[in-house]
Amino acid sequence: MSKQEVIGKGTWIDKLAWELLEREKSLGRNTKLLKVESGLGASGIPHIGSLGDAVRAYGVKLALENFGFKSELVAYSDDLDGLRKIPEGFPSSLEEHLAKPVSLIPDPFGCHESYGMHMSSILLEGLDRLGIGYEFKRAYDTYRQGLLKEQIHTILVNSEKIGNKIEELVGQEKYQKFLPYFPVCSNCNRLYTAEAYEYLQDEKKIRYKCQDTLIGSKNLKGCGNDGMADITKDLGKLAWKVEFAARWQAFDIRFEAYGKDIMDSVKVNDWVADEILKFPHPHHVKYEMFLDKGGKKISKSLGNVVTAQNWLKYGTAKSILLLLYKRITGARELGFEDIPSLMDEYNELEDIFFGKIKLDNEAKVVKAKGLYQYVNLLNPPKNSSQHVSYRLLIELCKIFKENRLQLVTKKLLDYGTIKNIDSQIEELIVLAGNFADDFDTQQKIEIKLDGSLKKALQEIADFLSSENEPQYIQNSIYQISKANNIEPKDLFKTLYQIMLSTDRGPRIGPFINDIGRKKVAQTLYSYAR
């Protein structure tokens, strides 16, 4: 395919799906059904990063279908993973369950069959609300039903070879001493304290000892049980260093993305899939982790999570999908304060898609239109919707707290921003109202201003802050622009950028009156200095 030719919809998602197809052809594998997978962590509250793994995999599924291939997303919950630490804000009663599989821990909130299903359900609800389709699989069921028993047997038979390779690839020596499999101790139900040291191939049984082990910085006491576990009947799980490979083969997975924090595990699993299980590992893409606004990794255990449910209190599902489909490379700081720009960016994409905004660069047009289609899950609307700046809605919602819906819609009609009231506009007002109520939106944005613009802003601030009620604000601003040899459109654009972080907005005079002239004056003074 030539570099000039657009692949699919022209996005990174299409390029990734095309690479996957080319690889499958070179391997000579059956492409009747191409399964993509996303692993769902079940040990803590699923956040936007956890959601992103599944949403991006679903994007690849959509791209494959757009190329004419049948595809399916497998959402796999690792709910046999052991609880390593108590997440921030969770009850201390979980202390007694450390190292137990999360599917065997009671739900501390009492609404699901287990702690693991409680956490999985939060992420699945997020996917449902975004319109993401998936086949849900649980580690608990997968192991209980023996779906990995052949892979487990093959891996354990080759455990010495695997242990040596793990040491060679990532420097971890543990699996030269112990098997890469954790049985659940039949005495205390703990996972990581039960260390397997011998595999009886003919019986398909493992000998293990439940002993003290270090999890993170915490030393957990083993119960001392000398046990025997049958890999075909008794509950247990493969270590992460080999488990991905086992399920890739068992479920015939052809694509899985991964975060840079598990690079070592993926490196080993690729080798195990290729060399031990003789199953070519899936096509991969590595993505960077989301960080909070302090630059720290968003973590289920630290409690600095941004969940889909919290996000959807302030922004639409489309804003989340835009965040996740814009790009996959590079670490990004993420917070609720990103919602206004994403909401307005979606409107801009829609205008490009429907030809209301013209771009000179054809490549950018193709990319923007393709991104818009993926944000709409390749089912874009037939017509453009009414657009209102989310930041304008926030400002109006800060002014009107009582009878908000009625008064904000009246202002939008007065400004000529909307032609009629519809359910979508009402939904946006509710979201922006939640944002206005919960967050301080008075953050100063960076704008480059020359001396004449600063002088003009100073003069506007002076007359707005005077004791006498200024008349004809709109005309006064126009006269100030002329007196300072500034094109009026440039001064108005600067005012919109300061007040709404956008280049345009409602008629400036009435809008300043609505916000409050003295309040606007204080803001302008901060830029005029």
Number of C-alpha atoms within 10 A of each C-alpha: 6 6 6 7 8 15 19 17 21 19 21 21 28 23 17 20 25 18 14 20 19 12 15 18 12 9 10 9 10 9 14 9 14 21 23 27 27 26 19 23 22 29 28 24 25 24 24 23 23 23 24 22 21 28 24 20 25 26 26 28 26 23 26 25 15 16 15 9 15 15 21 21 26 22 22 22 26 23 26 27 27 25 27 21 19 19 18 15 9 13 11 10 10 17 12 9 20 20 23 22 29 27 24 20 20 18 18 14 11 10 11 14 13 20 25 30 24 23 22 25 16 19 26 22 14 23 19 12 14 22 15 17 17 19 10 14 16 20 19 21 12 19 20 17 12 16 17 21 19 14 22 24 18 14 25 21 17 15 22 17 15 24 20 17 19 25 15 12 13 13 11 14 14 13 22 18 15 17 26 25 28 24 28 27 28 17 12 16 20 25 26 29 29 30 27 23 16 16 21 14 12 6 10 17 18 22 18 25 19 26 16 16 16 12 15 8 7 10 11 17 12 20 17 15 16 15 18 19 21 16 24 20 14 17 21 25 25 22 16 17 22 25 22 23 28 26 20 24 20 16 14 18 25 23 23 25 20 18 16 13 12 12 13 15 20 23 15 22 23 22 21 27 24 15 13 20 20 11 19 21 24 24 19 16 14 16 18 15 23 23 19 18 15 10 12 13 19 23 22 20 17 16 15 18 22 20 18 24 16 14 19 18 14 24 25 18 20 20 24 22 24 20 19 19 20 17 14 18 12 10 13 15 15 21 16 15 15 13 23 23 15 20 24 19 16 20 19 16 23 24 19 19 22 13 13 12 12 12 12 7 8 10 13 13 19 17 18 22 22 22 27 28 18 24 25 17 18 16 10 14 10 7 9 14 13 14 16 19 21 23 23 21 25 25 20 24 24 18 16 17 14 9 8 17 18 13 16 22 21 15 17 20 14 14 16 12 17 17 11 12 14 12 8 12 20 15 14 21 24 20 21 26 24 17 24 21 13 10 10 9 15 8 7 12 11 10 11 8 13 9 11 15 20 18 18 22 26 19 20 22 22 15 19 24 18 12 8 8 11 13 11 10 20 15 12 16 21 16 14 18 24 14 11 14 12 16 12 16 13 13 19 20 16 21 20 18 17 19 22 20 22 17 15 16 21 18 14 18 16 17 20 19 15 14 16 14 23 18 14 19 21 14 17 23 16 13 19 19 10
